[in-house]
Amino acid sequence: MNDTPHTPSLPDRLSVDPRSPYYDAAIFEHDVGIKLNDKERSDVEEYCISEGWIKVPAGKALDRKGNPLMTKLKGKVEPFYR
């Protein structure tokens, strides 16, 4: 028997928001990390590898529904399992 857990492959685009069409609960059963321009980020809400961007909260600002305002940062995106 093989005791190594099977991890699903990381998609091109992924979001942590369950209301998003890019949310995948099976992936979040594992610890996912994101690197932007070779620096690890811990505040990423959404990423897209092919377009080269991540979305992160813009400070403490909230929209009218109480969700944090997002800002898009561009660069080389590398998702990985920790």
Buried (B, 14 or more C-beta within 10 A) or exposed (E): EEEEEEEEEBBEBBBBEEEEEBBEEEBEEEEBEBBBEEEEBEEBBBBBBEEBBBBBBEEEEEEEEEEBEBEEBEEEBBBEEE
